[in-house]
Amino acid sequence: FDKVVAAIRQARNIIMVTGAGISTSCGIPDFRSPDGLYARLKVDYPSLPQPEAMFDMRYFLQNPRPFFDFAKEIWPGLFQPSPSHKFVKALETRGQLRRDYTQNIDTLEQVAGISNIVQCHGSFNTASCILCKHQVTKEAIRDQVFAGQIPLCPNHICSDTLLHHRVPVLKPDITFFREDLPQTFYEHLESDLDVCDLVIVMGSSLQVQPVSRIPDVVDDSVPQILINREPLRHAEFSAELLGSCD
């Protein structure tokens, strides 16, 4: 523990990789734990081919309802940042945070005031039509989502009879499987790796590429710390703090 504290104090350009584990104490479920979201989906939606299908574009186009039922549970404004979010913000305030590469879509980093951030998998802040790409704010679809309705695009072009074979759903701008990550991920990572002097993986199982590859592309001389409920068998770290992220 003392070595971890010393490494953090000495670092000046820390790359954080944060996942669902930093938000579980806020009341937001993680994905892969025995009582996490994927386990619940197996019970609530037995028709899903696999739990991950809820975040698969091909399945979403067929049946967006499971996703929007889930969206109500983690909608921005329902939760407050955890001590883990505040830890990341403290690093930024001290001038030590190079970047927080968050896999979370709950927007709690913004609520905590973190600005040096890449939302690798997008967020609920905006939503876009899957057909015409018309974009709206989250407030524009909130009432429909909480009423159990599928939000549809108001753009007149989507009423064109040529488009009637597809439904113009307003999908929150989060990254699904089979979708590319935002270009900012690649742009920032390239420059951040040049100066990074410490990597901290916090609350993530590192299961989803390409974010899971960040520890692999860091220079071998850079120490890496894992703060997580469980160890990661597929990754090696200089030090591990196992247990609640908070």
Residue frames as qw, qx, qy, qz and C-alpha x, y, z in Angstrom:
[[0.000, 0.884, 0.467, 0.000, 0.00, 0.00, 0.00],
 [0.314, -0.788, 0.092, 0.522, 2.77, 2.43, 0.89],
 [0.402, -0.133, 0.589, 0.688, 4.44, 1.82, -2.48],
 [0.199, 0.636, 0.660, 0.347, 1.17, 2.59, -4.26],
 [0.154, -0.930, -0.250, 0.219, 0.76, 5.84, -2.33],
 [0.400, -0.583, 0.324, 0.628, 4.35, 6.81, -3.11],
 [0.384, 0.175, 0.674, 0.606, 3.91, 6.06, -6.83],
 [0.089, 0.811, 0.547, 0.187, 0.78, 8.20, -7.00],
 [0.274, -0.881, -0.067, 0.379, 2.43, 11.09, -5.17],
 [0.424, -0.421, 0.460, 0.657, 5.41, 11.06, -7.52],
 [0.421, 0.394, 0.690, 0.438, 3.44, 10.81, -10.77],
 [0.044, 0.456, 0.007, -0.889, 2.73, 13.88, -12.87],
 [0.465, 0.254, -0.447, -0.720, 0.97, 12.41, -15.92],
 [0.374, 0.014, 0.891, -0.258, -1.39, 9.68, -14.75],
 [0.461, -0.015, -0.603, -0.651, -3.58, 7.75, -17.17],
 [0.478, 0.011, 0.696, -0.536, -6.69, 6.43, -15.44],
 [0.375, -0.062, -0.772, -0.510, -8.77, 3.63, -16.96],
 [0.342, -0.010, 0.617, -0.708, -12.06, 3.55, -15.08],
 [0.304, -0.161, -0.844, -0.412, -14.97, 1.14, -15.31],
 [0.543, -0.524, -0.430, -0.495, -18.31, 0.26, -13.76],
 [0.668, -0.298, -0.571, 0.372, -16.71, -0.65, -10.44],
 [0.218, 0.010, -0.276, 0.936, -16.28, 3.01, -9.49],
 [0.377, -0.214, -0.160, -0.887, -20.04, 3.58, -9.78],
 [0.524, -0.279, -0.798, -0.104, -21.47, 0.53, -8.01],
 [0.270, -0.309, -0.620, 0.669, -21.43, 2.27, -4.62],
 [0.201, 0.081, -0.049, -0.975, -23.63, 4.96, -6.20],
 [0.612, 0.266, 0.563, -0.488, -26.31, 2.34, -6.81],
 [0.619, 0.563, -0.331, -0.437, -25.49, 1.68, -10.47],
 [0.937, -0.105, 0.334, 0.012, -25.03, -2.04, -11.26],
 [0.110, -0.559, 0.690, 0.446, -21.85, -3.27, -12.88],
 [0.675, 0.348, -0.396, -0.516, -21.99, -5.70, -15.77],
 [0.671, 0.265, -0.690, -0.064, -20.18, -8.95, -15.09],
 [0.151, -0.286, 0.782, -0.533, -20.42, -9.63, -11.35],
 [0.057, -0.220, -0.974, 0.008, -22.74, -12.46, -10.15],
 [0.070, 0.689, 0.631, -0.351, -25.41, -9.90, -9.23],
 [0.101, -0.367, 0.237, 0.894, -24.60, -7.44, -12.02],
 [0.497, 0.429, -0.057, -0.752, -26.57, -6.26, -15.01],
 [0.431, 0.280, -0.759, -0.400, -25.85, -9.21, -17.28],
 [0.056, -0.084, -0.962, 0.253, -26.99, -11.70, -14.63],
 [0.333, 0.402, 0.487, -0.701, -30.25, -9.77, -14.19],
 [0.455, 0.409, -0.358, -0.705, -30.85, -9.60, -17.93],
 [0.212, 0.091, -0.959, -0.167, -30.77, -13.39, -18.16],
 [0.061, 0.359, 0.840, -0.402, -33.76, -13.43, -15.79],
 [0.262, 0.572, 0.263, -0.731, -35.66, -10.35, -16.99],
 [0.566, 0.603, -0.249, -0.504, -35.16, -10.94, -20.73],
 [0.706, -0.167, 0.683, 0.086, -34.78, -14.69, -21.33],
 [0.733, 0.621, 0.278, 0.020, -35.34, -14.08, -25.04],
 [0.078, 0.892, -0.414, -0.164, -32.00, -12.26, -25.31],
 [0.882, 0.323, -0.332, 0.082, -29.55, -14.52, -27.17],
 [0.663, -0.125, -0.407, 0.615, -26.94, -13.41, -24.62],
 [0.251, -0.802, -0.341, 0.422, -26.91, -10.50, -22.13],
 [0.321, -0.369, 0.266, 0.831, -24.41, -8.52, -24.21],
 [0.236, 0.455, 0.688, 0.514, -26.99, -8.37, -27.02],
 [0.079, -0.870, -0.424, 0.241, -28.62, -5.43, -25.26],
 [0.131, -0.812, 0.222, 0.523, -25.63, -3.37, -26.40],
 [0.445, -0.007, 0.720, 0.533, -25.40, -4.93, -29.86],
 [0.252, 0.337, -0.172, -0.891, -26.55, -2.73, -32.76],
 [0.303, -0.038, -0.821, -0.483, -28.03, -5.63, -34.70],
 [0.217, -0.431, -0.851, 0.207, -30.24, -6.62, -31.76],
 [0.008, 0.438, 0.297, -0.849, -31.07, -2.99, -30.93],
 [0.260, 0.159, -0.444, -0.842, -32.41, -2.50, -34.44],
 [0.383, -0.234, -0.851, -0.273, -34.70, -5.50, -33.91],
 [0.541, -0.671, -0.504, -0.062, -35.76, -4.75, -30.34],
 [0.237, 0.518, -0.313, 0.760, -34.60, -1.58, -28.55],
 [0.592, -0.663, -0.176, -0.424, -36.86, -2.07, -25.52],
 [0.838, -0.352, -0.263, 0.324, -34.42, -3.93, -23.23],
 [0.490, 0.198, -0.122, 0.840, -31.91, -1.12, -23.67],
 [0.161, -0.546, -0.066, -0.820, -34.40, 1.63, -22.86],
 [0.754, -0.573, -0.287, -0.144, -35.64, -0.27, -19.80],
 [0.761, -0.182, -0.203, 0.588, -32.03, -0.35, -18.62],
 [0.272, 0.458, 0.026, 0.846, -31.56, 3.34, -19.52],
 [0.439, -0.740, -0.199, -0.468, -34.14, 4.35, -16.92],
 [0.829, -0.470, -0.218, 0.211, -32.03, 2.75, -14.20],
 [0.637, -0.261, 0.022, 0.725, -28.89, 4.80, -14.82],
 [0.258, 0.824, 0.313, 0.396, -30.33, 8.00, -16.27],
 [0.388, 0.228, -0.247, 0.858, -28.13, 11.07, -15.58],
 [0.283, -0.481, 0.070, -0.827, -29.27, 13.04, -12.56],
 [0.828, -0.395, -0.284, -0.280, -30.40, 10.05, -10.51],
 [0.878, -0.260, -0.190, 0.354, -27.01, 9.45, -8.86],
 [0.132, -0.960, 0.246, -0.014, -24.14, 11.30, -7.22],
 [0.550, 0.579, -0.576, 0.172, -20.39, 10.66, -7.65],
 [0.900, -0.355, -0.219, 0.128, -18.63, 8.10, -5.46],
 [0.482, -0.780, 0.288, 0.278, -15.41, 8.61, -3.47],
 [0.709, 0.022, 0.498, 0.499, -13.66, 7.00, -6.45],
 [0.358, 0.780, 0.322, 0.399, -14.88, 9.75, -8.77],
 [0.237, -0.970, 0.045, -0.037, -13.74, 12.31, -6.23],
 [0.714, -0.428, 0.369, 0.413, -10.31, 10.65, -6.10],
 [0.596, 0.378, 0.431, 0.562, -9.93, 11.08, -9.86],
 [0.063, 0.930, 0.198, 0.303, -11.04, 14.70, -9.54],
 [0.525, -0.813, 0.156, 0.199, -8.50, 15.25, -6.76],
 [0.712, -0.088, 0.408, 0.564, -5.73, 14.00, -9.04],
 [0.374, 0.670, 0.371, 0.523, -6.87, 16.46, -11.67],
 [0.232, -0.963, -0.097, -0.100, -7.01, 19.32, -9.17],
 [0.629, -0.635, 0.298, 0.336, -3.44, 18.52, -8.11],
 [0.347, 0.780, -0.397, -0.338, -2.32, 18.64, -11.74],
 [0.365, -0.367, 0.851, 0.091, -1.47, 14.92, -11.87],
 [0.672, 0.360, 0.633, -0.136, -4.21, 13.57, -14.15],
 [0.090, -0.229, 0.612, 0.751, -3.23, 13.35, -17.78],
 [0.521, -0.013, -0.447, -0.727, -6.49, 11.70, -18.79],
 [0.513, 0.010, 0.754, -0.410, -9.33, 9.58, -17.45],
 [0.360, 0.095, -0.743, -0.556, -10.32, 7.00, -20.05],
 [0.483, 0.019, 0.645, -0.592, -13.71, 6.04, -18.71],
 [0.101, -0.112, -0.912, -0.382, -15.76, 3.15, -20.01],
 [0.078, 0.472, 0.743, -0.467, -18.78, 4.37, -18.06],
 [0.026, 0.432, 0.541, 0.721, -21.82, 5.93, -19.68],
 [0.309, -0.686, -0.631, 0.185, -23.42, 7.30, -16.50],
 [0.185, 0.772, 0.064, 0.605, -21.87, 10.82, -16.85],
 [0.629, -0.742, -0.186, 0.139, -20.82, 10.86, -13.18],
 [0.643, -0.046, 0.037, 0.764, -17.35, 12.04, -14.18],
 [0.096, 0.535, 0.224, 0.809, -18.88, 15.28, -15.42],
 [0.522, -0.762, -0.291, -0.249, -20.95, 15.59, -12.26],
 [0.756, -0.477, -0.093, 0.438, -17.72, 15.24, -10.27],
 [0.037, 0.961, -0.113, -0.248, -16.22, 18.04, -12.36],
 [0.639, -0.264, 0.549, 0.470, -13.56, 15.98, -14.17],
 [0.447, 0.790, -0.061, -0.414, -12.58, 17.66, -17.43],
 [0.123, 0.572, -0.765, -0.268, -9.51, 15.71, -18.62],
 [0.636, 0.069, 0.719, -0.271, -11.63, 12.83, -19.77],
 [0.320, 0.191, -0.704, -0.605, -12.32, 10.62, -22.76],
 [0.721, 0.067, 0.452, -0.522, -15.73, 8.94, -22.72],
 [0.112, -0.282, 0.878, 0.369, -14.59, 5.83, -24.54],
 [0.084, 0.329, 0.928, 0.152, -18.07, 4.39, -24.84],
 [0.131, -0.494, -0.388, -0.767, -19.99, 7.66, -25.17],
 [0.019, 0.145, 0.640, -0.754, -22.66, 8.89, -22.77],
 [0.084, 0.634, 0.769, -0.025, -26.34, 9.65, -22.30],
 [0.089, -0.485, -0.107, 0.864, -25.84, 13.40, -22.73],
 [0.411, 0.401, -0.281, -0.769, -27.15, 13.32, -26.29],
 [0.649, 0.203, 0.732, -0.043, -29.11, 10.98, -28.54],
 [0.158, 0.423, -0.507, -0.734, -29.08, 10.61, -32.33],
 [0.828, 0.315, 0.116, -0.450, -31.49, 9.19, -34.87],
 [0.657, -0.205, 0.682, 0.249, -30.25, 5.87, -36.20],
 [0.620, 0.565, 0.494, 0.230, -31.41, 6.88, -39.69],
 [0.329, 0.865, 0.121, 0.358, -30.81, 10.60, -40.33],
 [0.617, 0.010, -0.342, 0.709, -28.37, 11.23, -37.43],
 [0.199, -0.738, -0.086, -0.639, -30.43, 14.18, -36.15],
 [0.475, -0.026, -0.662, 0.580, -29.15, 14.84, -32.61],
 [0.417, -0.743, -0.192, -0.487, -31.07, 15.95, -29.52],
 [0.074, -0.501, 0.646, -0.571, -30.22, 16.44, -25.85],
 [0.213, -0.110, -0.950, 0.200, -31.03, 13.81, -23.25],
 [0.235, 0.269, 0.484, -0.799, -33.76, 16.08, -21.90],
 [0.477, 0.232, -0.347, -0.774, -35.59, 15.82, -25.24],
 [0.625, 0.009, -0.728, -0.280, -36.16, 12.07, -24.84],
 [0.001, -0.174, 0.799, -0.575, -36.30, 11.72, -21.05],
 [0.581, 0.049, 0.341, -0.737, -40.10, 11.84, -20.66],
 [0.802, 0.248, -0.368, -0.400, -40.61, 9.23, -23.38],
 [0.456, 0.288, -0.815, 0.211, -38.01, 6.89, -21.90],
 [0.103, -0.080, 0.750, -0.648, -39.48, 7.10, -18.39],
 [0.678, 0.152, 0.155, -0.702, -42.97, 6.58, -19.79],
 [0.666, -0.030, 0.745, 0.033, -41.79, 3.28, -21.25],
 [0.659, 0.717, 0.149, -0.170, -41.90, 4.56, -24.82],
 [0.722, 0.033, 0.320, 0.613, -39.29, 4.23, -27.55],
 [0.021, 0.771, -0.001, -0.637, -38.15, 7.79, -28.46],
 [0.653, 0.461, 0.492, 0.346, -38.51, 8.51, -32.17],
 [0.353, -0.083, 0.204, 0.909, -36.90, 11.13, -34.37],
 [0.232, 0.735, 0.417, -0.483, -38.95, 14.33, -34.90],
 [0.076, -0.427, 0.478, 0.764, -37.12, 15.17, -38.13],
 [0.680, 0.455, 0.129, -0.560, -39.55, 15.38, -41.04],
 [0.396, 0.510, -0.696, -0.314, -37.17, 13.48, -43.32],
 [0.088, -0.143, 0.970, -0.176, -37.75, 10.36, -41.26],
 [0.577, 0.344, 0.522, -0.526, -41.42, 10.36, -42.17],
 [0.386, 0.473, -0.560, -0.560, -40.48, 9.75, -45.79],
 [0.932, 0.058, 0.097, -0.345, -42.19, 6.63, -47.06],
 [0.698, 0.487, -0.516, 0.098, -38.86, 5.30, -48.29],
 [0.096, 0.442, -0.732, 0.509, -37.74, 4.96, -44.68],
 [0.728, -0.308, 0.093, -0.605, -40.81, 3.22, -43.32],
 [0.898, 0.040, -0.438, 0.007, -39.13, -0.17, -43.36],
 [0.562, 0.009, -0.525, 0.639, -36.91, 1.07, -40.51],
 [0.359, -0.850, -0.385, 0.004, -37.97, 2.83, -37.32],
 [0.327, 0.670, -0.206, 0.634, -36.19, 6.17, -36.67],
 [0.701, -0.604, -0.326, 0.195, -35.23, 5.49, -33.06],
 [0.028, 0.875, -0.309, 0.371, -33.36, 8.18, -31.12],
 [0.895, -0.147, -0.320, 0.273, -30.50, 6.16, -29.65],
 [0.415, -0.883, 0.161, 0.147, -28.42, 7.68, -26.83],
 [0.529, 0.750, -0.385, 0.092, -24.92, 8.38, -28.09],
 [0.598, -0.539, 0.593, -0.028, -23.20, 5.52, -26.34],
 [0.316, 0.504, -0.740, -0.314, -20.95, 3.09, -28.17],
 [0.923, -0.023, 0.229, -0.310, -22.53, -0.29, -28.84],
 [0.609, -0.183, 0.704, 0.317, -20.78, -3.44, -29.95],
 [0.548, 0.448, 0.570, 0.418, -20.12, -3.18, -33.71],
 [0.136, 0.974, 0.127, 0.132, -19.72, 0.60, -33.44],
 [0.607, 0.373, -0.253, 0.654, -16.44, 2.49, -33.60],
 [0.445, -0.600, -0.341, 0.571, -15.08, 4.37, -30.61],
 [0.151, 0.978, 0.096, -0.112, -14.98, 8.16, -30.89],
 [0.681, 0.570, -0.156, 0.432, -11.95, 9.47, -32.76],
 [0.193, -0.842, 0.314, -0.393, -10.90, 11.44, -29.67],
 [0.900, -0.381, 0.213, 0.005, -9.98, 8.14, -28.02],
 [0.869, 0.214, 0.116, 0.431, -7.24, 7.43, -30.55],
 [0.292, 0.796, -0.071, 0.525, -6.09, 11.04, -30.85],
 [0.419, -0.801, 0.271, -0.331, -5.63, 11.55, -27.11],
 [0.938, -0.286, 0.176, 0.083, -4.16, 8.12, -26.42],
 [0.777, 0.436, -0.039, 0.453, -1.33, 8.59, -28.87],
 [0.148, 0.734, -0.247, 0.615, -0.17, 11.82, -27.24],
 [0.657, -0.646, 0.184, -0.342, -0.89, 10.67, -23.68],
 [0.980, -0.084, -0.014, 0.180, 1.29, 7.58, -24.03],
 [0.563, 0.584, -0.216, 0.543, 4.29, 9.80, -24.82],
 [0.029, -0.594, 0.385, -0.706, 4.23, 11.42, -21.38],
 [0.814, -0.446, -0.186, -0.321, 2.42, 8.89, -19.16],
 [0.184, 0.503, -0.740, 0.407, 4.36, 8.02, -15.98],
 [0.233, 0.001, 0.864, -0.446, 1.69, 5.96, -14.18],
 [0.478, -0.174, -0.604, -0.613, -1.37, 3.93, -15.18],
 [0.288, -0.003, 0.749, -0.597, -4.20, 3.23, -12.73],
 [0.404, -0.204, -0.738, -0.500, -6.91, 0.77, -13.75],
 [0.185, -0.005, 0.621, -0.762, -9.86, 1.26, -11.42],
 [0.560, 0.279, 0.524, -0.579, -13.09, -0.70, -11.28],
 [0.648, 0.505, -0.310, -0.478, -12.69, -2.39, -14.66],
 [0.871, -0.089, 0.483, 0.023, -12.44, -6.00, -15.77],
 [0.029, 0.609, -0.574, -0.547, -10.73, -4.87, -19.01],
 [0.600, 0.199, 0.775, 0.014, -12.92, -7.11, -21.14],
 [0.518, 0.773, 0.361, -0.055, -13.84, -4.77, -23.98],
 [0.537, -0.081, 0.321, 0.776, -11.38, -3.76, -26.67],
 [0.669, 0.449, -0.325, 0.495, -9.76, -1.45, -27.57],
 [0.333, -0.811, 0.228, -0.424, -9.85, 0.12, -24.08],
 [0.918, -0.372, 0.136, 0.010, -8.70, -3.16, -22.57],
 [0.834, 0.317, -0.028, 0.451, -5.50, -2.84, -24.59],
 [0.006, -0.943, 0.152, -0.295, -4.34, 0.40, -22.98],
 [0.638, -0.666, 0.386, 0.041, -2.16, -1.31, -20.33],
 [0.882, 0.095, 0.351, 0.301, -0.54, -3.39, -23.08],
 [0.549, 0.679, 0.135, 0.468, 0.59, -0.41, -25.15],
 [0.289, -0.943, 0.151, -0.066, 2.09, 1.59, -22.28],
 [0.410, 0.648, -0.596, 0.238, 5.90, 1.64, -22.12],
 [0.809, -0.172, -0.542, 0.152, 7.32, -1.19, -20.00],
 [0.372, 0.150, -0.456, 0.795, 9.05, 1.32, -17.71],
 [0.356, -0.377, 0.020, -0.855, 5.73, 2.84, -16.59],
 [0.065, 0.045, 0.904, -0.420, 4.30, 1.34, -13.37],
 [0.472, -0.267, -0.497, -0.677, 0.70, 0.15, -13.47],
 [0.172, -0.039, 0.746, -0.642, -1.69, -0.16, -10.53],
 [0.387, -0.340, -0.736, -0.439, -4.93, -2.14, -10.35],
 [0.247, 0.000, 0.572, -0.782, -7.67, -1.02, -7.93],
 [0.581, -0.021, -0.555, -0.595, -10.48, -3.51, -8.36],
 [0.796, -0.313, 0.238, -0.460, -12.76, -5.95, -6.59],
 [0.954, -0.032, 0.287, 0.075, -11.02, -8.92, -8.21],
 [0.339, -0.507, 0.565, 0.555, -7.63, -9.58, -9.83],
 [0.688, 0.608, -0.107, -0.380, -7.41, -9.73, -13.61],
 [0.841, -0.165, 0.474, 0.200, -5.88, -12.98, -14.80],
 [0.707, 0.541, 0.291, 0.350, -5.18, -11.69, -18.29],
 [0.216, 0.872, -0.115, 0.425, -3.19, -8.63, -17.18],
 [0.720, -0.200, -0.353, 0.563, -0.12, -7.96, -15.04],
 [0.113, -0.933, -0.063, -0.335, 0.31, -4.98, -12.73],
 [0.330, 0.477, -0.543, 0.607, 3.09, -3.52, -10.63],
 [0.069, 0.005, 0.727, -0.683, 0.72, -3.47, -7.64],
 [0.373, -0.408, -0.684, -0.476, -2.86, -4.50, -6.90],
 [0.216, -0.041, 0.555, -0.802, -5.30, -3.15, -4.32],
 [0.307, -0.242, -0.843, -0.370, -8.21, -5.60, -4.22],
 [0.053, -0.475, -0.712, 0.515, -11.60, -4.79, -2.76],
 [0.184, 0.873, 0.443, -0.084, -14.08, -1.96, -3.08],
 [0.489, 0.513, 0.090, 0.700, -12.71, 0.89, -5.19],
 [0.238, -0.851, -0.035, -0.466, -13.89, 3.36, -2.56]]
